[in-house]
Amino acid sequence: LFSFLVFLRYQMYYDYPLQTYLEYPIIIAQDAILLLLVMHFNGKTRRALFFAVTFWGVWYMLTLEKWIIDLAMNLCTLISVAGKLAQLQCLWQTKDSGEVSALTWSMSAYTCASKL
């Protein structure tokens, strides 16, 4: 979700054409709703407010200085890769891949690798 927020803000900051980033608001809304539902069904609805405030703050802070948005854009790939490594570590420790779709995970891993 952080990467999508940074990509969207970066493209808006540098006035890219709307067609190049139109999918990001939809993906962000979809992820935010999914995160809210997961927190609601886990009994952590109050924590969702904290995340909403955090994302709003990050959204604002990204464009305070040009170097901040540029640095955040460069760090997105590392954050995505770190997320995939954390998933791999969890799978390795639990030895249970029953809830993981090999196709979707491999597409996501390929996307991260292609950015590198």
C-alpha positions as CSV (number, residue, x, y, z in Angstrom):
1,L,0.0,0.0,0.0
2,F,2.9,2.4,0.8
3,S,4.4,1.8,-2.6
4,F,1.1,2.6,-4.4
5,L,0.7,5.8,-2.3
6,V,4.2,6.9,-3.2
7,F,3.8,6.0,-6.9
8,L,0.5,8.0,-7.1
9,R,1.9,11.0,-5.2
10,Y,5.1,11.0,-7.3
11,Q,3.2,10.9,-10.6
12,M,0.8,13.7,-9.4
13,Y,3.7,15.8,-8.2
14,Y,5.5,15.6,-11.5
15,D,2.3,16.2,-13.5
16,Y,2.3,12.9,-15.4
17,P,-0.8,12.4,-17.6
18,L,-3.8,11.0,-15.7
19,Q,-3.9,7.8,-17.9
20,T,-0.5,6.7,-16.5
21,Y,-1.6,6.5,-12.9
22,L,-5.4,6.1,-13.0
23,E,-5.2,2.6,-11.7
24,Y,-3.4,3.6,-8.5
25,P,-6.4,5.3,-6.7
26,I,-8.5,2.2,-7.4
27,I,-5.8,-0.1,-6.1
28,I,-5.3,2.0,-3.0
29,A,-9.0,2.1,-2.2
30,Q,-9.2,-1.6,-2.7
31,D,-6.3,-2.3,-0.4
32,A,-7.6,0.2,2.2
33,I,-11.0,-1.5,2.3
34,L,-9.4,-4.9,2.5
35,L,-7.1,-3.7,5.4
36,L,-10.2,-2.2,7.2
37,L,-12.1,-5.4,6.8
38,V,-9.2,-7.5,8.1
39,M,-8.8,-5.3,11.1
40,H,-12.6,-5.2,11.8
41,F,-12.8,-9.0,11.8
42,N,-9.7,-9.3,14.0
43,G,-11.2,-6.9,16.5
44,K,-8.7,-4.1,15.8
45,T,-10.9,-1.5,14.3
46,R,-9.4,1.3,16.4
47,R,-6.0,0.6,14.9
48,A,-7.5,1.3,11.5
49,L,-7.8,5.0,12.5
50,F,-4.2,5.1,13.4
51,F,-3.2,3.7,10.0
52,A,-5.6,6.2,8.2
53,V,-3.9,9.1,10.0
54,T,-0.5,7.7,9.3
55,F,-1.2,7.3,5.6
56,W,-2.7,10.8,5.4
57,G,0.4,12.2,7.1
58,V,2.8,10.4,4.8
59,W,0.7,11.6,1.8
60,Y,1.2,15.2,2.9
61,M,4.9,14.8,3.9
62,L,6.0,13.3,0.6
63,T,5.7,16.6,-1.2
64,L,7.2,18.9,1.5
65,E,10.5,18.8,-0.4
66,K,11.5,17.4,-3.8
67,W,14.2,15.1,-2.4
68,I,11.7,13.4,-0.1
69,I,9.4,12.2,-2.9
70,D,12.5,11.2,-5.0
71,L,14.0,9.2,-2.1
72,A,10.6,7.6,-1.3
73,M,10.3,6.6,-4.9
74,N,13.7,5.0,-4.9
75,L,13.0,3.1,-1.6
76,C,9.7,1.6,-2.9
77,T,11.5,-1.2,-4.7
78,L,13.4,-2.1,-1.5
79,I,10.2,-2.0,0.6
80,S,8.4,-4.3,-1.9
81,V,11.3,-6.8,-1.9
82,A,11.4,-6.7,1.9
83,G,7.7,-7.5,2.0
84,K,8.2,-10.5,-0.3
85,L,11.2,-11.7,1.8
86,A,9.0,-11.5,5.0
87,Q,6.4,-13.6,3.3
88,L,9.0,-16.1,2.3
89,Q,10.4,-16.3,5.8
90,C,6.9,-16.8,7.2
91,L,6.2,-19.6,4.7
92,W,9.6,-21.2,5.5
93,Q,8.9,-21.2,9.2
94,T,5.3,-22.5,9.1
95,K,6.0,-25.0,6.3
96,D,2.4,-24.3,5.2
97,S,1.7,-22.8,1.9
98,G,-2.0,-23.8,1.8
99,E,-3.2,-20.2,1.8
100,V,-0.8,-18.9,-0.8
101,S,-1.6,-19.0,-4.5
102,A,1.6,-19.8,-6.4
103,L,0.4,-17.9,-9.5
104,T,-0.4,-14.6,-7.8
105,W,2.7,-14.8,-5.5
106,S,5.0,-15.5,-8.5
107,M,3.5,-12.6,-10.5
108,S,4.0,-10.3,-7.6
109,A,7.6,-11.5,-7.1
110,Y,8.3,-11.1,-10.8
111,T,7.0,-7.5,-10.7
112,C,9.3,-6.7,-7.8
113,A,12.3,-8.4,-9.6
114,S,11.6,-6.5,-12.8
115,K,11.8,-3.2,-10.9
116,L,15.3,-4.1,-9.7
